[in-house]
Amino acid sequence: MLLPELEYARPATVDEAVERLAAHRNARVLAGGQTLLNALKLRIVHPDVLVDVSRLEELRQVVREQDGTLRLGAALTYDELASDELMRRHHPVTAQMTSRIVDRQVRARGTLGGNVCLADPTSNFPPLLVALGARLVVRGAAGVREVAADDFFLAPYMTAVQPGELLTEVVLPPLAPGEGVGYESLQVGIDSWALARASALVRVQDGTIAAARVVLGCGAVPARQPAMERALVGGPAERDAIAQAAKLAGEDFDPPGDVHATAEYRTAMARVMALRAVVAATKEA
Ligand SMILES: Cc1cc2nc3c(=O)[nH]c(=O)nc-3n(C[C@H](O)[C@H](O)[C@H](O)COP(=O)(O)OP(=O)(O)OC[C@H]3O[C@@H](n4cnc5c(N)ncnc54)[C@H](O)[C@@H]3O)c2cc1C
């Protein structure tokens, strides 16, 4: 199916992109275009203007601050993130996860910003960013604001980014000594959408879990697991204890049932992913 006729803008700066977005109420950001172009062809969305940010160098940087915080430009492709030296050194699990997203074509075009702004429930990044305590930087005509990843994903395909706004950066806090990250997914096939995902950030001190953030993906929005987290903290960083805690996973988690799997199966698999993610995180710590 052909694309509808519409205006195409390729601003030279982020300022210009924000101006363009603010000037047209019915403008849309175009990043990798992998989802948006299909949505346009299928007449699911009807923007008048596409504001292409994919080549803005300002949005394609990885910057490390003095305290170790990493600032990731929203237009970085998965390939660029996966091969970035700072990412590989300071957030190796995130870099590795990114290097395994679907296939080469998707990794060459798909962007970090597109992934999180799409907010597809099965997408790779949302649960991981919530586990890492990431912050998302949003710019609009009214200025710049930072949104915690916990508050960013509002519903399937709905985020805190308002019409006329641009996500410019994803900010990853540094991992403290003793902290480790785990990320696990279950897919029907290697290049198909996930049935269940889980990510975890844990801090281990003298063999004991001192802090934990566990997040399930593939429900409506990434779901923190407070009961499992409470059960982990103070317990040994050992598989049996983690497996006991993982039985509590599933709070505020509502995956759909469809031809690929029932909701019950997805929830059961999410618990398994949560167990594996925490075990992996304790090994990284
Ligand atoms: C065959 C195939 C398989 C896939 N499998 C997976 C998978 O397993 N896991 C996964 O996570 N993803 C998967 N994807 C999704 C792919 O990664 C998406 O295309 C991606 O999530 C959207 O990124 P994009 O850069 O292409 O964004 P676009 O398609 O350009 O944009 C998507 C949406 O985000 C908005 N947007 C983009 N950037 C910004 C920004 N900076 N600020 C504000 N709004 C913005 C756009 O306006 C649009 O509404 C798959 C895609 C394909 C085609």
The ligand as a Tripos MOL2 file, in Angstrom:
@<TRIPOS>MOLECULE
LIG
   53    58     1     0     0
SMALL
NO_CHARGES

@<TRIPOS>ATOM
      1 C1          9.9290   -7.1480   11.7020 C.3       1 LIG1
      2 C2         10.0090   -6.3390   12.9520 C.ar      1 LIG1
      3 C3         10.2440   -6.9760   14.1630 C.ar      1 LIG1
      4 C4         10.3480   -6.2330   15.3440 C.ar      1 LIG1
      5 N1         10.6180   -6.8750   16.5320 N.ar      1 LIG1
      6 C5         10.8320   -6.1440   17.6470 C.ar      1 LIG1
      7 C6         11.2080   -6.7590   18.8790 C.ar      1 LIG1
      8 O1         11.3460   -7.9740   18.9860 O.2       1 LIG1
      9 N2         11.4190   -5.9700   19.9540 N.ar      1 LIG1
     10 C7         11.2720   -4.6160   19.9000 C.ar      1 LIG1
     11 O2         11.4830   -3.9560   20.9130 O.2       1 LIG1
     12 N3         10.9120   -4.0050   18.7560 N.ar      1 LIG1
     13 C8         10.6980   -4.7390   17.6420 C.ar      1 LIG1
     14 N4         10.3380   -4.1330   16.4780 N.ar      1 LIG1
     15 C9          9.9460   -2.7520   16.5420 C.3       1 LIG1
     16 C10        10.9790   -1.8490   16.0700 C.3       1 LIG1
     17 O3         12.0480   -1.9430   16.9450 O.3       1 LIG1
     18 C11        10.1970   -0.5570   16.0370 C.3       1 LIG1
     19 O4         10.1590   -0.1620   14.7460 O.3       1 LIG1
     20 C12        10.6280    0.4650   16.9700 C.3       1 LIG1
     21 O5         10.2220    0.1450   18.2450 O.3       1 LIG1
     22 C13        10.1670    1.8220   16.5480 C.3       1 LIG1
     23 O6         11.3300    2.4830   16.3530 O.3       1 LIG1
     24 P1         11.5800    3.3710   15.1110 P.3       1 LIG1
     25 O7         12.8700    4.0700   15.3810 O.co2     1 LIG1
     26 O8         11.4270    2.6170   13.8690 O.co2     1 LIG1
     27 O9         10.3880    4.4560   15.3020 O.3       1 LIG1
     28 P2          9.3010    5.0260   14.2990 P.3       1 LIG1
     29 O10         8.5850    3.9400   13.6190 O.co2     1 LIG1
     30 O11         9.8970    6.0950   13.4600 O.co2     1 LIG1
     31 O12         8.3430    5.7290   15.3750 O.3       1 LIG1
     32 C14         7.5430    4.9700   16.2570 C.3       1 LIG1
     33 C15         6.6840    5.9350   17.0930 C.3       1 LIG1
     34 O13         7.4900    6.6490   18.0240 O.3       1 LIG1
     35 C16         7.4210    8.0660   17.7940 C.3       1 LIG1
     36 N5          8.7730    8.5840   18.0120 N.ar      1 LIG1
     37 C17         9.9200    8.0740   17.5140 C.ar      1 LIG1
     38 N6         10.9810    8.7330   18.0050 N.ar      1 LIG1
     39 C18        10.4920    9.6950   18.8190 C.ar      1 LIG1
     40 C19        11.1000   10.7120   19.6190 C.ar      1 LIG1
     41 N7         12.4290   10.8640   19.6850 N.pl3     1 LIG1
     42 N8         10.2920   11.5360   20.3310 N.ar      1 LIG1
     43 C20         8.9350   11.3960   20.2770 C.ar      1 LIG1
     44 N9          8.3130   10.4410   19.5490 N.ar      1 LIG1
     45 C21         9.0810    9.6040   18.8290 C.ar      1 LIG1
     46 C22         6.9200    8.2150   16.3580 C.3       1 LIG1
     47 O14         6.2530    9.4360   16.1510 O.3       1 LIG1
     48 C23         5.9890    7.0190   16.2540 C.3       1 LIG1
     49 O15         4.7600    7.3140   16.8510 O.3       1 LIG1
     50 C24        10.2070   -4.8360   15.2940 C.ar      1 LIG1
     51 C25         9.9550   -4.1840   14.0730 C.ar      1 LIG1
     52 C26         9.8630   -4.9200   12.9090 C.ar      1 LIG1
     53 C27         9.6260   -4.1910   11.6170 C.3       1 LIG1
@<TRIPOS>BOND
     1     1     2 1
     2     2     3 ar
     3     2    52 ar
     4     3     4 ar
     5     4     5 ar
     6     4    50 ar
     7     5     6 ar
     8     6     7 ar
     9     6    13 1
    10     7     8 2
    11     7     9 ar
    12     9    10 ar
    13    10    11 2
    14    10    12 ar
    15    12    13 ar
    16    13    14 ar
    17    14    15 1
    18    14    50 ar
    19    15    16 1
    20    16    17 1
    21    16    18 1
    22    18    19 1
    23    18    20 1
    24    20    21 1
    25    20    22 1
    26    22    23 1
    27    23    24 1
    28    24    25 2
    29    24    26 1
    30    24    27 1
    31    27    28 1
    32    28    29 2
    33    28    30 1
    34    28    31 1
    35    31    32 1
    36    32    33 1
    37    33    34 1
    38    33    48 1
    39    34    35 1
    40    35    36 1
    41    35    46 1
    42    36    37 ar
    43    36    45 ar
    44    37    38 ar
    45    38    39 ar
    46    39    40 ar
    47    39    45 ar
    48    40    41 1
    49    40    42 ar
    50    42    43 ar
    51    43    44 ar
    52    44    45 ar
    53    46    47 1
    54    46    48 1
    55    48    49 1
    56    50    51 ar
    57    51    52 ar
    58    52    53 1
@<TRIPOS>SUBSTRUCTURE
     1 LIG1         1 GROUP 0 **** ****
